[in-house]
Amino acid sequence: MTHKVRGLDRYLSDQQLPETNEEGERLKLEQAKRQRRFEIKSDAYKIYASKTEEQAQQELQQFIDKWETGVSRV
């Protein structure tokens, strides 16, 4: 599971990067990329942590709805 989630990095684009952190401070480009990767990976882990297939499907759909524009299609 960890390798699959880490593999998402290959497909991430630099679209929709956050501009500020939780404290409202402006982020530098690398900080914004790191924060976005963390958010995407956290959401991806929710899919694999699901207890049922139905729950996993719901988590997957939420992931797609939230991040679809941020992941390039290969």
PECORKA-V303698 format. One record per residue. N is the residue number from 1. RES is the residue in one letter. SS is DSSP state (@ for helix, = for strand, . for the rest). PSI is psi in whole degrees, 0 to 359 (none if undefined). OMEGA is omega in whole degrees, -180 to 180 (999 if undefined). Layout:
n=N res=RES ss=SS psi=PSI omega=OMEGA
n=N res=RES ss=SS psi=PSI omega=OMEGA
//
This chain:
n=1 res=M ss=. psi=316 omega=-179
n=2 res=T ss=@ psi=318 omega=-179
n=3 res=H ss=@ psi=324 omega=178
n=4 res=K ss=@ psi=316 omega=-179
n=5 res=V ss=@ psi=318 omega=178
n=6 res=R ss=@ psi=328 omega=180
n=7 res=G ss=@ psi=346 omega=177
n=8 res=L ss=@ psi=333 omega=-179
n=9 res=D ss=@ psi=326 omega=-179
n=10 res=R ss=@ psi=337 omega=-173
n=11 res=Y ss=@ psi=0 omega=-178
n=12 res=L ss== psi=141 omega=175
n=13 res=S ss=. psi=176 omega=-179
n=14 res=D ss=. psi=26 omega=177
n=15 res=Q ss=. psi=154 omega=174
n=16 res=Q ss=. psi=43 omega=177
n=17 res=L ss=. psi=142 omega=177
n=18 res=P ss=. psi=146 omega=-180
n=19 res=E ss=. psi=333 omega=-178
n=20 res=T ss== psi=160 omega=176
n=21 res=N ss=. psi=187 omega=-177
n=22 res=E ss=. psi=332 omega=180
n=23 res=E ss=. psi=0 omega=179
n=24 res=G ss=. psi=7 omega=179
n=25 res=E ss=. psi=142 omega=179
n=26 res=R ss== psi=140 omega=180
n=27 res=L ss=. psi=143 omega=170
n=28 res=K ss=. psi=164 omega=-175
n=29 res=L ss=@ psi=311 omega=-179
n=30 res=E ss=@ psi=322 omega=178
n=31 res=Q ss=@ psi=319 omega=180
n=32 res=A ss=@ psi=317 omega=178
n=33 res=K ss=@ psi=316 omega=-179
n=34 res=R ss=@ psi=316 omega=180
n=35 res=Q ss=@ psi=316 omega=-179
n=36 res=R ss=@ psi=317 omega=177
n=37 res=R ss=@ psi=318 omega=179
n=38 res=F ss=@ psi=315 omega=-179
n=39 res=E ss=@ psi=316 omega=-180
n=40 res=I ss=@ psi=315 omega=-179
n=41 res=K ss=@ psi=321 omega=178
n=42 res=S ss=@ psi=317 omega=178
n=43 res=D ss=@ psi=324 omega=179
n=44 res=A ss=@ psi=321 omega=179
n=45 res=Y ss=@ psi=329 omega=179
n=46 res=K ss=@ psi=326 omega=179
n=47 res=I ss=@ psi=310 omega=-177
n=48 res=Y ss=@ psi=337 omega=-179
n=49 res=A ss=. psi=357 omega=-179
n=50 res=S ss=. psi=145 omega=-177
n=51 res=K ss=. psi=336 omega=-180
n=52 res=T ss=. psi=162 omega=178
n=53 res=E ss=@ psi=322 omega=179
n=54 res=E ss=@ psi=316 omega=178
n=55 res=Q ss=@ psi=320 omega=178
n=56 res=A ss=@ psi=319 omega=178
n=57 res=Q ss=@ psi=321 omega=178
n=58 res=Q ss=@ psi=316 omega=178
n=59 res=E ss=@ psi=320 omega=179
n=60 res=L ss=@ psi=315 omega=-180
n=61 res=Q ss=@ psi=320 omega=177
n=62 res=Q ss=@ psi=320 omega=178
n=63 res=F ss=@ psi=312 omega=-180
n=64 res=I ss=@ psi=313 omega=-179
n=65 res=D ss=@ psi=321 omega=-177
n=66 res=K ss=@ psi=319 omega=-168
n=67 res=W ss=@ psi=2 omega=-174
n=68 res=E ss=@ psi=318 omega=-178
n=69 res=T ss=@ psi=344 omega=-177
n=70 res=G ss=@ psi=356 omega=-178
n=71 res=V ss== psi=126 omega=-179
n=72 res=S ss=. psi=149 omega=179
n=73 res=R ss=. psi=135 omega=-179
n=74 res=V ss=. psi=none omega=999
//
